[in-house]
Amino acid sequence: MNKFEHELIMCVVNEGFSEAVMDAARAVGAKGGTVLHANGTANKDAEKAFGIVIEPNKELVMILVPAEIKAAVLKELYDKVGLNTPGQGIAFTLPVDSVVGIGEGERS
Amino acid sequence: MQQQDKNKKNALGVKSSRVESGRLKLLITVVNRAKGDFYLDLIQSFDVNMQLLIMAHGTASAQMISMLGLEDSARTAIFSIIREDRAEDIMNALAEKFRTIKNGKGVAYTVPLASMIGVAAYGFLSNDHRTLKEEKK
């Protein structure tokens, strides 16, 4: 049970993988997203310890989804663009308590 | 009694204060890039002191862009810190502008902030001039 009708999925991926993020999200019902360009700042010691090289140029994809499909979208993102893929994506969600605009029509 | 509750200390020994009565939210507004400044000014008129304008692009297909009546995929994402008690007014104003302004369609949503620190910073973000006077004393 979730008191929020929508959640905001934030997915940080390597540059050039935002299309792959949206393809994965759309496959389980997400409608659209917004892509922001960003620079990652990884801990160099942690990179060495985990044997992972972090590409500094990132894309942050914000996807607003109904709460009921959140888990499915996260799972799909984990499988298709997660840390074990070239996209090296990390995804998390934030609660959204009101929405207006495209596709919503009215306040949630 | 209520005041006593408000002043009780939490596990970290930090006193909770009237911040409780004026909670803040993060408002994210995504609009056509050309309309970014218009919406920035609109939101600022609702006691909003800090906003970030970020260049972005939408992921809708060309077909969807034309169906929604949008120009292209260039967008501006505006991150604004707003007061919870002004959220409804702001959302209503945005909804009206999204409907009526030419090429002004967009989407806006709010995310509750969990916590923050600093009376001056809170006063600035909430446009609460009482905190400003307290700081000067």
gemmi code that builds the backbone of each chain (N, CA, C; Angstrom):
import gemmi

chains = {
    "A": [
        ("MET", (0.851, -1.194, 0.000), (0.000, 0.000, 0.000), (0.885, 1.241, 0.000)),
        ("ASN", (0.559, 2.167, -0.868), (1.404, 3.343, -1.005), (0.519, 4.580, -1.034)),
        ("LYS", (0.859, 5.570, -0.173), (-0.012, 6.749, -0.138), (0.253, 7.704, -1.299)),
        ("PHE", (1.333, 7.472, -2.042), (1.635, 8.331, -3.185), (1.149, 7.664, -4.470)),
        ("GLU", (0.430, 8.431, -5.307), (-0.076, 7.854, -6.549), (0.987, 7.812, -7.635)),
        ("HIS", (1.950, 8.722, -7.538), (3.037, 8.741, -8.513), (4.374, 8.712, -7.789)),
        ("GLU", (5.377, 8.218, -8.485), (6.738, 8.307, -7.956), (7.651, 8.787, -9.072)),
        ("LEU", (8.728, 9.439, -8.666), (9.695, 9.944, -9.640), (10.902, 9.024, -9.622)),
        ("ILE", (11.142, 8.369, -10.755), (12.323, 7.509, -10.856), (13.482, 8.349, -11.379)),
        ("MET", (14.577, 8.347, -10.642), (15.786, 9.041, -11.087), (16.778, 7.951, -11.480)),
        ("CYS", (17.223, 7.961, -12.703), (18.166, 6.940, -13.159), (19.419, 7.632, -13.700)),
        ("VAL", (20.548, 7.352, -13.081), (21.821, 7.949, -13.508), (22.573, 6.905, -14.321)),
        ("VAL", (22.861, 7.243, -15.588), (23.569, 6.293, -16.463), (24.723, 6.991, -17.169)),
        ("ASN", (25.610, 6.197, -17.743), (26.687, 6.766, -18.548), (26.100, 7.491, -19.755)),
        ("GLU", (26.849, 8.492, -20.217), (26.396, 9.291, -21.361), (26.083, 8.384, -22.548)),
        ("GLY", (24.948, 8.664, -23.203), (24.571, 7.893, -24.386), (23.618, 6.751, -24.094)),
        ("PHE", (23.284, 6.539, -22.811), (22.426, 5.408, -22.466), (21.010, 5.825, -22.084)),
        ("SER", (20.674, 7.117, -22.248), (19.326, 7.548, -21.847), (18.249, 6.891, -22.718)),
        ("GLU", (18.579, 6.639, -24.001), (17.605, 5.963, -24.870), (17.348, 4.542, -24.367)),
        ("ALA", (18.433, 3.883, -23.941), (18.282, 2.509, -23.424), (17.429, 2.525, -22.157)),
        ("VAL", (17.592, 3.562, -21.338), (16.785, 3.693, -20.116), (15.315, 3.821, -20.490)),
        ("MET", (15.035, 4.714, -21.450), (13.636, 4.925, -21.824), (13.038, 3.697, -22.498)),
        ("ASP", (13.852, 3.001, -23.317), (13.347, 1.773, -23.954), (12.945, 0.755, -22.889)),
        ("ALA", (13.798, 0.625, -21.858), (13.498, -0.326, -20.776), (12.266, 0.111, -20.005)),
        ("ALA", (12.175, 1.405, -19.715), (11.044, 1.902, -18.925), (9.733, 1.801, -19.707)),
        ("ARG", (9.797, 2.126, -21.003), (8.577, 2.058, -21.822), (8.067, 0.624, -21.939)),
        ("ALA", (8.993, -0.324, -21.924), (8.603, -1.733, -22.081), (7.665, -2.180, -20.965)),
        ("VAL", (7.710, -1.501, -19.824), (6.822, -1.909, -18.720), (5.829, -0.803, -18.353)),
        ("GLY", (5.591, 0.111, -19.308), (4.461, 1.023, -19.133), (4.764, 2.487, -18.867)),
        ("ALA", (6.040, 2.862, -18.730), (6.336, 4.286, -18.514), (6.059, 5.053, -19.805)),
        ("LYS", (5.649, 6.324, -19.664), (5.255, 7.092, -20.854), (6.409, 7.934, -21.417)),
        ("GLY", (7.061, 8.711, -20.599), (8.113, 9.599, -21.108), (8.993, 10.066, -19.979)),
        ("GLY", (10.081, 10.704, -20.361), (11.001, 11.155, -19.323), (11.720, 12.423, -19.746)),
        ("THR", (12.562, 12.906, -18.858), (13.351, 14.104, -19.132), (14.809, 13.774, -18.840)),
        ("VAL", (15.678, 14.160, -19.780), (17.091, 13.818, -19.633), (17.899, 15.070, -19.282)),
        ("LEU", (18.681, 14.998, -18.222), (19.583, 16.085, -17.832), (21.014, 15.579, -17.956)),
        ("HIS", (21.912, 16.453, -18.405), (23.318, 16.067, -18.482), (24.002, 16.398, -17.166)),
        ("ALA", (24.894, 15.508, -16.739), (25.522, 15.707, -15.436), (26.937, 15.151, -15.448)),
        ("ASN", (27.694, 15.519, -14.447), (29.033, 14.957, -14.273), (29.072, 14.129, -12.999)),
        ("GLY", (29.545, 12.892, -13.116), (29.653, 12.048, -11.928), (30.926, 12.366, -11.157)),
        ("THR", (30.891, 12.159, -9.849), (32.085, 12.406, -9.025), (32.308, 11.186, -8.148)),
        ("ALA", (32.946, 10.183, -8.694), (33.147, 8.953, -7.932), (34.357, 9.072, -7.004)),
        ("ASN", (34.321, 8.302, -5.941), (35.455, 8.211, -5.021), (36.542, 7.359, -5.683)),
        ("LYS", (37.702, 7.965, -5.944), (38.772, 7.267, -6.677), (39.226, 5.992, -5.950)),
        ("ASP", (39.295, 6.070, -4.618), (39.713, 4.895, -3.840), (38.713, 3.754, -4.006)),
        ("ALA", (37.424, 4.113, -3.973), (36.381, 3.095, -4.118), (36.426, 2.484, -5.516)),
        ("GLU", (36.704, 3.329, -6.521), (36.811, 2.817, -7.897), (37.885, 1.746, -7.961)),
        ("LYS", (39.038, 2.038, -7.310), (40.160, 1.106, -7.323), (39.794, -0.169, -6.565)),
        ("ALA", (39.181, -0.001, -5.396), (38.848, -1.141, -4.545), (37.852, -2.083, -5.228)),
        ("PHE", (36.856, -1.504, -5.926), (35.828, -2.326, -6.549), (36.167, -2.705, -7.989)),
        ("GLY", (37.276, -2.164, -8.503), (37.672, -2.478, -9.874), (36.697, -1.948, -10.903)),
        ("ILE", (36.080, -0.826, -10.580), (35.105, -0.234, -11.511), (35.629, 1.132, -11.933)),
        ("VAL", (35.573, 1.417, -13.221), (35.948, 2.755, -13.684), (34.670, 3.527, -13.971)),
        ("ILE", (34.515, 4.673, -13.324), (33.291, 5.456, -13.505), (33.502, 6.513, -14.583)),
        ("GLU", (32.692, 6.393, -15.629), (32.708, 7.398, -16.702), (32.139, 8.697, -16.122)),
        ("PRO", (32.894, 9.816, -16.180), (32.408, 11.032, -15.513), (31.199, 11.692, -16.172)),
        ("ASN", (31.057, 11.515, -17.497), (29.908, 12.141, -18.164), (28.673, 11.269, -17.981)),
        ("LYS", (27.668, 11.854, -17.355), (26.471, 11.083, -17.007), (25.229, 11.700, -17.611)),
        ("GLU", (24.190, 10.905, -17.675), (22.863, 11.421, -18.005), (21.943, 11.030, -16.857)),
        ("LEU", (21.161, 11.991, -16.417), (20.176, 11.747, -15.354), (18.807, 11.731, -16.020)),
        ("VAL", (18.142, 10.593, -15.962), (16.824, 10.482, -16.587), (15.770, 10.515, -15.484)),
        ("MET", (14.848, 11.465, -15.585), (13.753, 11.568, -14.608), (12.489, 11.031, -15.269)),
        ("ILE", (11.901, 10.022, -14.663), (10.696, 9.402, -15.242), (9.600, 9.404, -14.185)),
        ("LEU", (8.505, 10.069, -14.503), (7.359, 10.110, -13.581), (6.453, 8.928, -13.900)),
        ("VAL", (6.211, 8.068, -12.921), (5.409, 6.865, -13.199), (4.324, 6.689, -12.135)),
        ("PRO", (3.213, 6.028, -12.489), (2.249, 5.659, -11.459), (2.925, 4.715, -10.462)),
        ("ALA", (2.594, 4.854, -9.177), (3.293, 4.076, -8.153), (3.178, 2.572, -8.385)),
        ("GLU", (2.047, 2.143, -9.001), (1.861, 0.694, -9.152), (2.828, 0.049, -10.143)),
        ("ILE", (3.440, 0.841, -11.055), (4.390, 0.209, -11.983), (5.841, 0.513, -11.604)),
        ("LYS", (6.022, 1.220, -10.484), (7.378, 1.608, -10.071), (8.326, 0.411, -9.945)),
        ("ALA", (7.862, -0.626, -9.255), (8.734, -1.776, -9.000), (9.131, -2.455, -10.310)),
        ("ALA", (8.163, -2.545, -11.236), (8.446, -3.192, -12.520), (9.464, -2.376, -13.315)),
        ("VAL", (9.320, -1.051, -13.284), (10.255, -0.201, -14.023), (11.654, -0.318, -13.419)),
        ("LEU", (11.727, -0.268, -12.081), (13.038, -0.380, -11.421), (13.718, -1.700, -11.775)),
        ("LYS", (12.933, -2.780, -11.759), (13.480, -4.109, -12.070), (14.028, -4.129, -13.499)),
        ("GLU", (13.250, -3.552, -14.418), (13.662, -3.516, -15.822), (14.937, -2.683, -15.992)),
        ("LEU", (15.005, -1.556, -15.280), (16.204, -0.706, -15.363), (17.411, -1.452, -14.800)),
        ("TYR", (17.187, -2.155, -13.683), (18.284, -2.922, -13.074), (18.809, -3.970, -14.058)),
        ("ASP", (17.879, -4.649, -14.740), (18.286, -5.704, -15.668), (18.947, -5.149, -16.930)),
        ("LYS", (18.386, -4.074, -17.494), (18.831, -3.606, -18.813), (19.953, -2.562, -18.748)),
        ("VAL", (19.935, -1.694, -17.744), (20.974, -0.641, -17.703), (21.600, -0.538, -16.313)),
        ("GLY", (21.556, -1.633, -15.548), (22.091, -1.616, -14.176), (23.612, -1.573, -14.135)),
        ("LEU", (24.157, -1.682, -12.937), (25.610, -1.559, -12.754), (26.390, -2.643, -13.487)),
        ("ASN", (25.742, -3.779, -13.749), (26.439, -4.866, -14.447), (26.360, -4.750, -15.960)),
        ("THR", (25.891, -3.636, -16.457), (25.782, -3.414, -17.904), (26.667, -2.221, -18.285)),
        ("PRO", (26.923, -2.026, -19.579), (27.749, -0.874, -19.979), (27.158, 0.470, -19.543)),
        ("GLY", (25.858, 0.534, -19.371), (25.232, 1.794, -18.935), (25.585, 2.171, -17.512)),
        ("GLN", (25.969, 1.184, -16.706), (26.339, 1.384, -15.293), (25.323, 2.259, -14.559)),
        ("GLY", (24.054, 1.889, -14.714), (22.994, 2.749, -14.171), (22.671, 2.483, -12.710)),
        ("ILE", (22.302, 3.566, -12.032), (21.800, 3.484, -10.660), (20.430, 4.148, -10.686)),
        ("ALA", (19.427, 3.485, -10.137), (18.081, 4.064, -10.148), (17.513, 4.093, -8.739)),
        ("PHE", (16.802, 5.167, -8.428), (16.097, 5.252, -7.144), (14.824, 6.057, -7.360)),
        ("THR", (13.905, 5.995, -6.404), (12.647, 6.723, -6.597), (12.418, 7.721, -5.467)),
        ("LEU", (11.687, 8.763, -5.780), (11.284, 9.768, -4.801), (9.752, 9.824, -4.790)),
        ("PRO", (9.171, 10.055, -3.623), (7.705, 10.165, -3.580), (7.248, 11.478, -4.217)),
        ("VAL", (6.169, 11.425, -4.974), (5.618, 12.643, -5.597), (4.231, 12.859, -5.018)),
        ("ASP", (3.990, 14.038, -4.415), (2.675, 14.187, -3.777), (1.666, 14.992, -4.572)),
        ("SER", (2.080, 15.642, -5.649), (1.076, 16.250, -6.534), (1.673, 16.416, -7.926)),
        ("VAL", (0.789, 16.359, -8.916), (1.232, 16.420, -10.311), (0.263, 17.275, -11.108)),
        ("VAL", (0.773, 18.149, -11.972), (-0.078, 18.808, -12.973), (0.660, 18.777, -14.297)),
        ("GLY", (-0.121, 18.796, -15.409), (0.523, 18.934, -16.713), (0.227, 17.815, -17.668)),
        ("ILE", (1.110, 17.680, -18.640), (0.922, 16.734, -19.746), (0.523, 15.351, -19.273)),
        ("GLY", (-0.549, 14.842, -19.876), (-0.915, 13.453, -19.619), (-1.614, 13.216, -18.303)),
        ("GLU", (-1.614, 14.208, -17.432), (-2.243, 13.988, -16.125), (-3.650, 14.562, -16.114)),
        ("GLY", (-3.806, 15.713, -16.772), (-5.143, 16.294, -16.871), (-5.591, 17.000, -15.622)),
        ("GLU", (-5.410, 16.369, -14.492), (-5.845, 17.001, -13.252), (-4.926, 16.604, -12.120)),
        ("ARG", (-5.088, 17.277, -11.002), (-4.242, 17.019, -9.848), (-4.459, 15.615, -9.323)),
        ("SER", (-3.379, 14.993, -8.886), (-3.533, 13.649, -8.325), (-3.889, 13.776, -6.868)),
    ],
    "B": [
        ("MET", (0.991, 22.299, 25.749), (1.311, 20.877, 25.568), (1.922, 20.640, 24.182)),
        ("GLN", (1.236, 21.261, 23.196), (1.716, 21.101, 21.836), (3.110, 21.726, 21.684)),
        ("GLN", (3.287, 22.882, 22.341), (4.569, 23.573, 22.280), (5.665, 22.698, 22.885)),
        ("GLN", (5.295, 22.044, 24.020), (6.267, 21.161, 24.669), (6.706, 20.056, 23.707)),
        ("ASP", (5.728, 19.504, 22.996), (6.043, 18.451, 22.037), (6.979, 18.962, 20.957)),
        ("LYS", (6.708, 20.205, 20.518), (7.519, 20.761, 19.439), (8.952, 20.994, 19.894)),
        ("ASN", (9.106, 21.293, 21.171), (10.435, 21.622, 21.649), (11.227, 20.417, 22.163)),
        ("LYS", (10.586, 19.240, 22.153), (11.316, 18.089, 22.676), (12.477, 17.733, 21.745)),
        ("LYS", (13.523, 17.148, 22.353), (14.707, 16.839, 21.554), (14.587, 15.466, 20.915)),
        ("ASN", (15.122, 15.322, 19.713), (15.114, 14.011, 19.074), (16.339, 13.212, 19.507)),
        ("ALA", (16.544, 12.042, 18.893), (17.622, 11.149, 19.320), (19.000, 11.799, 19.219)),
        ("LEU", (19.155, 12.739, 18.293), (20.450, 13.392, 18.111), (20.603, 14.598, 19.024)),
        ("GLY", (19.584, 14.878, 19.837), (19.651, 16.025, 20.728), (19.325, 17.328, 20.019)),
        ("VAL", (18.764, 17.219, 18.797), (18.414, 18.431, 18.059), (16.964, 18.784, 18.357)),
        ("LYS", (16.730, 20.038, 18.741), (15.364, 20.466, 19.049), (14.567, 20.621, 17.774)),
        ("SER", (13.368, 20.052, 17.732), (12.510, 20.333, 16.587), (11.868, 21.697, 16.843)),
        ("SER", (11.608, 22.437, 15.801), (11.078, 23.785, 15.984), (9.862, 23.978, 15.100)),
        ("ARG", (9.528, 25.247, 14.824), (8.341, 25.489, 14.013), (8.549, 25.142, 12.544)),
        ("VAL", (9.735, 24.653, 12.176), (9.970, 24.177, 10.813), (8.855, 23.214, 10.427)),
        ("GLU", (8.383, 22.467, 11.448), (7.305, 21.509, 11.242), (6.081, 22.150, 10.597)),
        ("SER", (5.784, 23.396, 11.007), (4.563, 24.026, 10.522), (4.752, 24.651, 9.136)),
        ("GLY", (5.958, 24.730, 8.639), (6.173, 25.311, 7.314), (7.080, 24.442, 6.496)),
        ("ARG", (6.636, 23.250, 6.232), (7.496, 22.295, 5.529), (7.770, 22.763, 4.101)),
        ("LEU", (8.852, 22.256, 3.559), (9.259, 22.644, 2.211), (9.114, 21.467, 1.248)),
        ("LYS", (8.982, 21.801, -0.009), (8.915, 20.763, -1.047), (9.837, 21.152, -2.189)),
        ("LEU", (10.247, 20.171, -2.927), (10.977, 20.425, -4.169), (9.970, 20.345, -5.306)),
        ("LEU", (9.833, 21.459, -6.031), (8.933, 21.483, -7.189), (9.782, 21.326, -8.447)),
        ("ILE", (9.459, 20.345, -9.259), (10.173, 20.150, -10.526), (9.201, 20.475, -11.661)),
        ("THR", (9.567, 21.451, -12.468), (8.714, 21.882, -13.574), (9.494, 21.679, -14.872)),
        ("VAL", (8.933, 20.919, -15.795), (9.617, 20.673, -17.073), (8.795, 21.318, -18.189)),
        ("VAL", (9.408, 22.280, -18.892), (8.684, 23.032, -19.928), (9.580, 23.214, -21.158)),
        ("ASN", (8.975, 23.709, -22.247), (9.770, 24.050, -23.435), (10.858, 25.031, -23.041)),
        ("ARG", (12.031, 24.878, -23.669), (13.161, 25.719, -23.275), (12.850, 27.213, -23.422)),
        ("ALA", (12.108, 27.555, -24.464), (11.811, 28.976, -24.710), (10.951, 29.580, -23.599)),
        ("LYS", (10.232, 28.755, -22.866), (9.330, 29.272, -21.832), (9.932, 29.191, -20.432)),
        ("GLY", (11.186, 28.783, -20.349), (11.809, 28.601, -19.035), (11.755, 29.840, -18.162)),
        ("ASP", (12.151, 30.983, -18.731), (12.186, 32.218, -17.943), (10.790, 32.652, -17.512)),
        ("PHE", (9.803, 32.415, -18.384), (8.425, 32.786, -18.035), (7.970, 32.023, -16.787)),
        ("TYR", (8.200, 30.715, -16.780), (7.756, 29.911, -15.635), (8.609, 30.188, -14.392)),
        ("LEU", (9.884, 30.518, -14.619), (10.754, 30.875, -13.493), (10.173, 32.091, -12.765)),
        ("ASP", (9.785, 33.110, -13.546), (9.216, 34.334, -12.948), (7.877, 34.036, -12.273)),
        ("LEU", (7.067, 33.193, -12.925), (5.753, 32.862, -12.353), (5.921, 32.207, -10.984)),
        ("ILE", (6.801, 31.228, -10.905), (6.981, 30.505, -9.635), (7.586, 31.432, -8.585)),
        ("GLN", (8.492, 32.305, -9.014), (9.140, 33.214, -8.058), (8.132, 34.137, -7.382)),
        ("SER", (7.015, 34.407, -8.061), (6.024, 35.317, -7.487), (5.274, 34.687, -6.307)),
        ("PHE", (5.512, 33.408, -6.026), (4.847, 32.724, -4.905), (5.821, 32.514, -3.743)),
        ("ASP", (6.514, 33.557, -3.325), (7.427, 33.477, -2.170), (8.547, 32.457, -2.373)),
        ("VAL", (8.973, 32.284, -3.625), (10.024, 31.300, -3.885), (11.343, 32.035, -4.113)),
        ("ASN", (12.330, 31.745, -3.289), (13.594, 32.486, -3.359), (14.715, 31.733, -4.058)),
        ("MET", (14.604, 30.429, -4.168), (15.699, 29.710, -4.825), (15.194, 28.751, -5.893)),
        ("GLN", (15.697, 28.953, -7.098), (15.317, 28.067, -8.196), (16.556, 27.750, -9.022)),
        ("LEU", (16.574, 26.565, -9.583), (17.665, 26.177, -10.482), (17.061, 25.886, -11.850)),
        ("LEU", (17.701, 26.448, -12.870), (17.227, 26.247, -14.238), (18.215, 25.297, -14.903)),
        ("ILE", (17.742, 24.153, -15.360), (18.654, 23.153, -15.923), (18.223, 22.815, -17.348)),
        ("MET", (19.198, 22.865, -18.272), (18.896, 22.504, -19.658), (18.664, 20.989, -19.729)),
        ("ALA", (17.631, 20.610, -20.437), (17.305, 19.178, -20.509), (16.679, 18.890, -21.872)),
        ("HIS", (16.401, 17.631, -22.134), (15.578, 17.325, -23.295), (14.623, 16.181, -22.999)),
        ("GLY", (13.478, 16.253, -23.674), (12.441, 15.256, -23.444), (12.723, 13.996, -24.232)),
        ("THR", (12.059, 12.906, -23.878), (12.321, 11.632, -24.549), (11.161, 11.192, -25.432)),
        ("ALA", (10.151, 12.049, -25.572), (9.000, 11.674, -26.394), (9.438, 11.552, -27.854)),
        ("SER", (8.806, 10.628, -28.587), (9.137, 10.440, -30.003), (8.638, 11.640, -30.801)),
        ("ALA", (9.157, 11.788, -32.033), (8.751, 12.914, -32.889), (7.238, 12.920, -33.085)),
        ("GLN", (6.673, 11.716, -33.208), (5.217, 11.607, -33.427), (4.457, 12.108, -32.198)),
        ("MET", (4.943, 11.704, -31.020), (4.301, 12.108, -29.762), (4.455, 13.620, -29.552)),
        ("ILE", (5.630, 14.157, -29.912), (5.882, 15.600, -29.763), (4.853, 16.387, -30.573)),
        ("SER", (4.619, 15.932, -31.817), (3.662, 16.660, -32.650), (2.242, 16.472, -32.132)),
        ("MET", (1.933, 15.276, -31.596), (0.584, 15.005, -31.077), (0.276, 15.874, -29.858)),
        ("LEU", (1.291, 16.088, -29.023), (1.091, 16.883, -27.806), (1.161, 18.382, -28.088)),
        ("GLY", (1.467, 18.728, -29.354), (1.536, 20.142, -29.698), (2.804, 20.809, -29.206)),
        ("LEU", (3.866, 20.051, -29.042), (5.138, 20.622, -28.589), (5.988, 20.981, -29.802)),
        ("GLU", (6.997, 21.824, -29.574), (7.826, 22.276, -30.697), (8.950, 21.282, -31.015)),
        ("ASP", (9.756, 20.969, -30.018), (10.872, 20.041, -30.208), (11.193, 19.414, -28.855)),
        ("SER", (12.336, 18.718, -28.782), (12.611, 18.011, -27.528), (13.418, 18.842, -26.531)),
        ("ALA", (13.798, 20.083, -26.907), (14.576, 20.913, -25.975), (13.687, 21.373, -24.818)),
        ("ARG", (14.127, 21.097, -23.599), (13.317, 21.435, -22.417), (14.170, 22.148, -21.384)),
        ("THR", (13.479, 22.805, -20.480), (14.128, 23.355, -19.299), (13.493, 22.674, -18.092)),
        ("ALA", (14.328, 22.175, -17.198), (13.812, 21.630, -15.934), (14.094, 22.680, -14.864)),
        ("ILE", (13.039, 23.128, -14.185), (13.201, 24.130, -13.128), (13.032, 23.419, -11.790)),
        ("PHE", (14.054, 23.481, -10.958), (13.985, 22.923, -9.612), (13.748, 24.091, -8.664)),
        ("SER", (12.624, 24.099, -7.965), (12.301, 25.198, -7.054), (12.029, 24.642, -5.673)),
        ("ILE", (12.505, 25.339, -4.657), (12.144, 24.960, -3.285), (10.952, 25.821, -2.892)),
        ("ILE", (9.832, 25.163, -2.584), (8.608, 25.914, -2.289), (8.082, 25.552, -0.909)),
        ("ARG", (7.264, 26.443, -0.354), (6.612, 26.163, 0.932), (5.411, 25.256, 0.688)),
        ("GLU", (5.194, 24.357, 1.613), (4.068, 23.430, 1.459), (2.738, 24.184, 1.403)),
        ("ASP", (2.632, 25.272, 2.199), (1.350, 25.985, 2.226), (1.102, 26.822, 0.968)),
        ("ARG", (2.117, 26.973, 0.113), (1.895, 27.671, -1.163), (1.803, 26.685, -2.332)),
        ("ALA", (2.002, 25.408, -2.044), (2.089, 24.416, -3.125), (0.815, 24.378, -3.970)),
        ("GLU", (-0.344, 24.422, -3.294), (-1.587, 24.310, -4.049), (-1.767, 25.505, -4.994)),
        ("ASP", (-1.473, 26.712, -4.479), (-1.592, 27.913, -5.321), (-0.672, 27.817, -6.530)),
        ("ILE", (0.556, 27.370, -6.278), (1.534, 27.284, -7.367), (1.087, 26.249, -8.396)),
        ("MET", (0.647, 25.086, -7.910), (0.234, 24.027, -8.841), (-0.980, 24.463, -9.665)),
        ("ASN", (-1.917, 25.187, -9.015), (-3.084, 25.669, -9.761), (-2.669, 26.683, -10.822)),
        ("ALA", (-1.745, 27.587, -10.448), (-1.276, 28.595, -11.409), (-0.570, 27.921, -12.576)),
        ("LEU", (0.264, 26.927, -12.265), (0.986, 26.231, -13.334), (0.010, 25.484, -14.244)),
        ("ALA", (-0.978, 24.821, -13.634), (-1.955, 24.058, -14.428), (-2.685, 24.990, -15.388)),
        ("GLU", (-3.034, 26.187, -14.902), (-3.742, 27.137, -15.753), (-2.845, 27.606, -16.903)),
        ("LYS", (-1.595, 27.914, -16.583), (-0.676, 28.381, -17.639), (-0.382, 27.267, -18.641)),
        ("PHE", (-0.234, 26.032, -18.156), (0.012, 24.905, -19.069), (-1.125, 24.797, -20.092)),
        ("ARG", (-2.352, 25.104, -19.604), (-3.528, 24.985, -20.483), (-3.652, 26.148, -21.448)),
        ("THR", (-3.280, 27.353, -21.002), (-3.631, 28.549, -21.767), (-2.499, 29.190, -22.559)),
        ("ILE", (-1.255, 28.995, -22.151), (-0.147, 29.659, -22.840), (0.248, 28.885, -24.093)),
        ("LYS", (0.428, 29.606, -25.199), (0.828, 28.958, -26.451), (2.247, 28.391, -26.295)),
        ("ASN", (2.433, 27.166, -26.688), (3.718, 26.465, -26.522), (4.181, 26.425, -25.070)),
        ("GLY", (3.228, 26.567, -24.160), (3.592, 26.619, -22.739), (3.262, 25.339, -21.993)),
        ("LYS", (2.983, 24.253, -22.745), (2.646, 22.992, -22.071), (3.845, 22.477, -21.284)),
        ("GLY", (3.553, 21.736, -20.258), (4.641, 21.185, -19.457), (4.093, 20.247, -18.404)),
        ("VAL", (4.958, 19.852, -17.521), (4.536, 18.984, -16.418), (5.234, 19.487, -15.159)),
        ("ALA", (4.527, 19.424, -14.039), (5.125, 19.862, -12.774), (4.728, 18.892, -11.684)),
        ("TYR", (5.664, 18.588, -10.809), (5.345, 17.698, -9.702), (6.160, 18.087, -8.485)),
        ("THR", (5.653, 17.729, -7.312), (6.342, 18.109, -6.079), (6.822, 16.874, -5.325)),
        ("VAL", (7.976, 17.029, -4.702), (8.588, 15.969, -3.904), (8.815, 16.541, -2.506)),
        ("PRO", (8.302, 15.897, -1.462), (8.506, 16.449, -0.113), (9.973, 16.370, 0.309)),
        ("LEU", (10.461, 17.423, 0.954), (11.828, 17.377, 1.491), (11.776, 16.684, 2.854)),
        ("ALA", (12.741, 15.845, 3.128), (12.744, 15.094, 4.382), (13.330, 15.920, 5.519)),
        ("SER", (14.388, 16.684, 5.254), (15.017, 17.448, 6.335), (15.948, 18.506, 5.757)),
        ("MET", (16.289, 19.464, 6.601), (17.311, 20.442, 6.222), (17.913, 20.999, 7.508)),
        ("ILE", (18.973, 21.784, 7.379), (19.606, 22.336, 8.578), (19.935, 23.806, 8.334)),
        ("GLY", (19.808, 24.607, 9.384), (20.170, 26.024, 9.299), (18.958, 26.928, 9.307)),
        ("VAL", (18.847, 27.775, 10.350), (17.707, 28.687, 10.453), (17.730, 29.697, 9.307)),
        ("ALA", (18.912, 30.257, 9.023), (19.008, 31.270, 7.968), (18.663, 30.669, 6.611)),
        ("ALA", (19.173, 29.456, 6.378), (18.895, 28.793, 5.096), (17.405, 28.498, 4.976)),
        ("TYR", (16.801, 28.052, 6.094), (15.363, 27.765, 6.068), (14.571, 29.043, 5.824)),
        ("GLY", (14.979, 30.123, 6.516), (14.309, 31.406, 6.342), (14.376, 31.875, 4.903)),
        ("PHE", (15.534, 31.698, 4.290), (15.716, 32.103, 2.889), (14.832, 31.269, 1.971)),
        ("LEU", (14.871, 29.960, 2.156), (14.120, 29.077, 1.258), (12.615, 29.235, 1.416)),
        ("SER", (12.172, 29.555, 2.648), (10.728, 29.669, 2.889), (10.261, 31.116, 2.820)),
        ("ASN", (11.179, 32.044, 2.555), (10.873, 33.480, 2.523), (10.215, 33.923, 3.827)),
        ("ASP", (10.715, 33.391, 4.936), (10.162, 33.699, 6.259), (11.013, 34.800, 6.893)),
        ("HIS", (10.488, 36.034, 6.851), (11.282, 37.174, 7.335), (11.428, 37.186, 8.849)),
        ("ARG", (10.588, 36.423, 9.562), (10.725, 36.356, 11.024), (12.062, 35.733, 11.397)),
        ("THR", (12.495, 34.741, 10.621), (13.774, 34.102, 10.933), (14.917, 35.065, 10.674)),
        ("LEU", (14.733, 35.980, 9.729), (15.749, 36.980, 9.422), (15.958, 37.883, 10.628)),
        ("LYS", (14.827, 38.335, 11.263), (14.925, 39.202, 12.452), (15.611, 38.468, 13.587)),
        ("GLU", (15.265, 37.197, 13.759), (15.862, 36.429, 14.858), (17.360, 36.324, 14.687)),
        ("GLU", (17.793, 36.146, 13.422), (19.232, 36.029, 13.164), (19.977, 37.302, 13.541)),
        ("LYS", (19.323, 38.482, 13.297), (19.980, 39.752, 13.537), (20.126, 40.073, 15.003)),
        ("LYS", (19.242, 39.508, 15.858), (19.231, 39.840, 17.286), (20.536, 39.466, 17.989)),
    ],
}
model = gemmi.Model(1)
for chain_id, residues in chains.items():
    chain = gemmi.Chain(chain_id)
    for i, (resn, *xyz) in enumerate(residues, 1):
        res = gemmi.Residue()
        res.name, res.seqid = resn, gemmi.SeqId(i, " ")
        for name, pos in zip(("N", "CA", "C"), xyz):
            atom = gemmi.Atom()
            atom.name, atom.element = name, gemmi.Element(name[0])
            atom.pos, atom.b_iso = gemmi.Position(*pos), 0.0
            res.add_atom(atom)
        chain.add_residue(res)
    model.add_chain(chain)
structure = gemmi.Structure()
structure.add_model(model)
structure.setup_entities()
